[in-house]
Amino acid sequence: MDACCAPGREGGEGHEHSGPQPISLGLGAGSAGVSAGAHEWCEIPGGTFAMGTEDPQGYGADGEGPIHQVTLPSFQISATTVTNAQFARFVEATGHQTTAEQFGSSFVFAGLLPDDFPPTPAVAEVPWWRDVQGAFWNSPFGPGSSIDDMGDHPVVHVSWFDAQAYAQWAGVSLPTEAQWERAARGGREGHHFPWGDEREPGGQHRMNVFQGQFPGNDTGDDGFIGTCPVKSFPANDFGLYEPTGNVWEWCADWFSPNYYRESLKLDPRGPAAGQARVTRGGSFLCHDSYCWRYRTDSRSQNTPDSSASNVGFRVVAMS
């Protein structure tokens, strides 16, 4: 497990959820106009692109390669990750209870907790992660915290099940991994970031990642400690904001490190089954001293019932 990646709950082959069961909304497409219309959409043209990377500095165990040609039909993707304000409308309309609320806790980066926060269990391998009772999407730092001034921040502490439920309500979908990478690249192939290969070209910050010495001192040199509001950095050439950094983004696909070697060339949808779902894009905790996954060509994974303070999602619709 790497520092910038979120810790996970235990999942298992053949079942998606080891704790409280996901809630079926039972809603039809009639609800779609309410939420889908609230998204700003980016039109992604159909076509073929080179997916993945074979950079030796990358993570071969994650299955980042081989580079392979993928052809997709046109689609639309939300310009930003789903925000707290958007998710709040969904919860108000449906009464949805998130997976974290069912478990009673979620994982919070210790550096975001106040100095006088009560002692909380740490994750053994990565003690900068704390399992905080009462940390939910609307109380992201535990009891007493709120999102009152964070309506334009990405919603976090959402599991894959929560993201899927939101998409069902909105009449849209989670992006496939191929759709996500096509959109995140912004039409630029062969580069690690939407703008090129240099993380901070000309000394200019282009995304929200950890600055300083991880994990104890985030200097906030990019302007933020923790999540930043959506649209804080320039959009890529397709109009997506913060496809790298800020929060990890759930994708629809099951994860397999071997999938790129057997991927369909036309509109791939990932393996038929698995233990974890794909996450993409990195987060505000990524730091090059520990983890180089804040790229358009990197990939990670987590069990679908997991949630943390650096995991969110965006959605897609067909053109």
C-alpha positions in Angstrom: 0.0 0.0 0.0 1.4 3.4 -0.9 1.0 6.6 1.1 -1.0 8.6 -1.5 -3.4 5.7 -2.1 -6.4 5.3 0.3 -6.5 2.4 2.7 -9.2 -0.1 2.0 -11.6 -2.4 3.7 -11.2 -6.1 3.1 -13.1 -7.4 0.0 -13.1 -10.8 -1.7 -13.4 -12.6 -4.9 -17.0 -13.3 -5.9 -18.5 -10.8 -3.6 -18.3 -7.0 -3.6 -19.0 -6.1 0.0 -17.9 -7.6 3.2 -19.9 -5.3 5.5 -23.3 -3.6 5.3 -25.1 -4.3 2.0 -25.4 -1.6 -0.7 -28.7 0.1 -0.9 -30.8 -0.3 -4.1 -32.5 2.9 -5.0 -35.1 1.5 -7.2 -35.3 4.7 -9.2 -36.0 4.9 -12.9 -34.7 7.3 -15.5 -37.3 9.8 -14.5 -34.9 11.2 -11.9 -32.2 11.8 -14.4 -33.1 15.4 -15.4 -32.8 16.7 -11.9 -29.1 15.9 -11.3 -27.6 15.2 -14.8 -28.6 18.7 -15.8 -26.7 20.1 -12.9 -23.4 18.8 -14.4 -21.1 20.7 -16.7 -20.3 18.3 -19.5 -17.2 18.0 -21.7 -17.6 16.5 -25.1 -15.0 13.8 -25.8 -14.7 12.9 -29.5 -14.7 9.3 -30.6 -11.4 7.9 -31.9 -8.4 5.8 -31.2 -5.7 6.7 -28.6 -2.6 5.0 -27.1 -3.5 3.9 -23.5 -1.0 3.1 -20.7 2.7 3.7 -20.3 5.9 1.6 -20.3 7.9 4.2 -18.5 10.5 2.3 -16.3 9.9 4.7 -13.5 6.3 3.7 -13.3 4.7 0.7 -11.5 4.8 -2.5 -13.5 3.0 -4.3 -10.7 0.0 -2.0 -11.3 -0.3 -3.1 -14.9 0.4 0.3 -16.4 1.5 -1.3 -19.6 1.8 -2.4 -22.3 0.8 0.7 -24.3 -2.1 -0.4 -26.4 -4.5 1.1 -28.9 -8.1 1.7 -27.7 -11.0 3.0 -29.8 -13.9 4.7 -28.1 -17.2 6.2 -29.4 -17.8 9.8 -28.4 -19.1 10.4 -24.9 -19.5 13.2 -22.4 -17.8 13.4 -19.0 -18.4 15.8 -16.2 -15.9 18.7 -16.2 -15.3 18.3 -12.5 -15.6 15.6 -9.9 -19.0 15.4 -8.2 -19.1 18.1 -5.5 -20.4 18.1 -2.0 -23.3 20.3 -3.1 -24.3 17.9 -5.9 -24.0 14.9 -3.6 -26.1 16.7 -1.0 -28.9 17.1 -3.5 -28.8 13.3 -4.2 -28.9 12.4 -0.5 -31.8 14.8 0.1 -33.7 13.3 -2.8 -33.1 9.7 -2.0 -32.2 9.4 1.7 -29.1 7.5 0.6 -26.9 6.3 3.4 -23.3 5.9 2.4 -21.2 2.8 3.0 -19.1 4.8 5.6 -22.2 5.7 7.5 -23.2 2.0 7.5 -19.8 1.0 8.9 -19.8 4.0 11.2 -16.3 5.3 10.2 -14.0 6.2 7.3 -10.3 6.8 6.8 -9.0 10.3 7.4 -5.4 11.5 6.7 -4.0 12.3 10.2 -2.5 15.6 9.0 -6.0 17.0 8.5 -7.1 16.3 12.1 -6.7 19.0 14.8 -3.9 18.6 17.3 -6.4 17.9 20.1 -8.3 15.2 18.2 -8.9 12.2 20.4 -6.6 9.2 19.8 -7.9 7.1 16.9 -6.8 3.7 15.5 -4.1 4.0 12.9 -3.6 1.7 9.8 -0.6 -0.5 10.7 1.4 -0.2 7.5 0.6 3.5 7.0 0.0 5.2 10.4 -0.8 8.6 8.8 -4.2 7.1 8.0 -6.7 7.0 10.9 -10.0 5.1 11.0 -12.2 7.9 12.4 -15.6 7.1 13.9 -18.2 9.6 12.5 -16.1 10.6 9.5 -18.6 10.8 6.6 -19.1 12.7 3.4 -20.8 15.6 5.3 -18.5 15.4 8.3 -15.2 14.8 6.5 -12.9 15.2 9.6 -15.1 13.4 12.1 -17.8 14.5 14.6 -18.2 18.3 14.8 -16.8 18.9 11.3 -19.0 20.0 8.4 -19.0 20.9 4.7 -20.8 24.2 5.2 -18.0 26.1 3.4 -17.0 23.3 1.1 -19.9 23.0 -1.3 -17.6 23.3 -4.3 -15.1 20.8 -3.0 -15.2 17.2 -4.3 -17.3 14.9 -2.2 -15.1 12.4 -0.4 -15.6 9.4 2.0 -17.7 7.8 -0.8 -17.3 4.2 -1.7 -17.7 2.7 -5.2 -21.2 1.7 -4.2 -22.0 5.3 -3.3 -20.7 6.6 -6.6 -22.6 4.0 -8.5 -25.8 4.9 -6.6 -25.4 8.6 -7.4 -24.8 7.7 -11.1 -28.0 5.5 -11.1 -30.0 8.4 -9.6 -28.6 10.9 -12.1 -29.2 8.6 -15.1 -25.5 8.6 -16.0 -22.6 6.2 -15.4 -19.1 6.0 -13.8 -16.5 6.2 -16.5 -14.8 3.1 -17.7 -11.0 3.2 -17.2 -10.5 3.7 -20.9 -13.0 6.6 -21.0 -11.3 8.2 -17.9 -7.8 8.1 -19.5 -9.0 9.3 -22.9 -10.7 12.3 -21.2 -7.9 13.0 -18.7 -5.2 13.1 -21.4 -7.0 15.9 -23.1 -6.0 14.6 -26.5 -2.3 14.5 -25.6 -0.7 11.1 -26.1 2.6 10.0 -24.8 2.7 12.4 -21.9 2.3 11.8 -18.2 0.2 14.9 -17.4 -2.6 16.6 -19.3 -0.1 19.4 -20.2 3.1 17.4 -20.8 5.7 15.6 -18.8 6.9 18.3 -16.3 4.9 18.4 -13.1 5.3 22.1 -12.6 6.2 23.6 -16.0 8.0 26.9 -15.5 7.5 26.6 -11.8 3.7 26.9 -12.2 1.5 24.5 -10.1 -1.0 22.7 -12.3 -2.6 20.3 -9.7 -3.2 19.8 -6.0 -0.6 17.3 -4.7 1.4 17.1 -1.4 4.1 19.8 -1.1 6.9 19.5 1.4 8.1 16.5 3.3 5.5 13.6 3.4 3.7 12.8 5.6 4.4 15.4 8.4 4.6 18.7 6.6 2.4 19.8 3.8 3.6 23.4 3.0 0.6 24.1 0.8 2.9 25.7 -1.9 0.3 24.8 -4.5 -2.3 26.8 -2.6 -4.0 24.0 -0.7 -3.7 21.6 2.2 -6.3 18.9 1.7 -8.9 19.0 -1.1 -9.2 22.1 -3.2 -12.4 23.5 -4.8 -13.1 22.2 -8.2 -11.9 24.5 -11.0 -8.9 25.6 -8.9 -6.5 24.8 -11.7 -6.7 25.2 -15.5 -8.7 22.7 -17.4 -7.1 20.3 -19.9 -7.7 20.6 -23.6 -10.9 18.7 -23.4 -12.2 20.9 -20.6 -11.7 18.6 -17.5 -10.6 20.2 -14.3 -8.3 18.4 -11.8 -8.1 15.0 -13.6 -4.8 14.6 -11.7 -4.3 15.3 -8.0 -7.0 16.5 -5.6 -8.9 13.2 -5.2 -8.7 9.7 -6.6 -11.6 8.9 -8.9 -13.6 5.7 -9.0 -14.0 4.0 -12.4 -16.6 1.4 -13.4 -14.1 -1.4 -14.1 -12.9 -4.2 -11.9 -9.1 -4.0 -11.5 -6.6 -6.5 -12.8 -2.9 -5.9 -13.2 -2.9 -8.1 -16.3 -5.9 -6.5 -18.1 -4.0 -4.3 -20.5 -2.4 -7.4 -22.0 -5.8 -8.9 -22.9 -7.9 -5.7 -23.3 -10.4 -5.4 -26.0 -9.4 -2.7 -28.6 -13.0 -1.4 -29.0 -14.6 0.2 -25.9 -13.0 -2.0 -23.2 -15.0 -2.5 -20.0 -12.4 -4.2 -17.8 -12.4 -7.8 -16.3 -15.7 -9.6 -15.8 -15.0 -10.0 -12.0 -12.5 -9.1 -9.4 -11.8 -8.0 -5.8 -11.2 -4.3 -6.3 -12.4 -1.5 -8.5 -10.1 0.9 -10.5 -9.2 4.3 -9.2 -7.4 6.9 -11.3 -5.7 10.3 -11.1 -4.0 10.5 -7.7 -4.9 12.9 -4.9 -3.7 15.7 -2.7 -1.6 13.2 -0.8 0.6 12.1 -3.7 4.2 13.0 -3.3 7.1 12.0 -5.6 9.2 10.9 -2.7 6.8 8.0 -2.1 4.3 7.6 -5.0 4.2 8.7 -8.6 0.6 7.9 -9.4 -0.6 11.4 -9.9 -0.5 10.8 -13.7 -2.9 10.3 -16.5 -1.3 7.0 -17.3 -1.1 5.5 -13.8 -3.7 3.3 -12.2 -4.6 2.1 -8.7 -7.4 0.1 -7.0 -9.4 -0.3 -3.9 -12.2 -2.6 -2.6 -15.6 -1.2 -3.6 -16.7 -0.7 0.0 -13.7 1.5 0.9 -13.8 5.2 1.6 -11.4 7.8 2.6 -10.8 11.6 2.7 -9.0 11.6 -0.7 -11.4 9.5 -2.9 -14.3 10.9 -5.0 -15.6 10.4 -8.6 -16.9 12.0 -11.8 -19.5 10.7 -14.2 -20.1 10.2 -17.9 -23.0 10.3 -20.3 -23.2 9.1 -23.9 -23.2 11.8 -26.6 
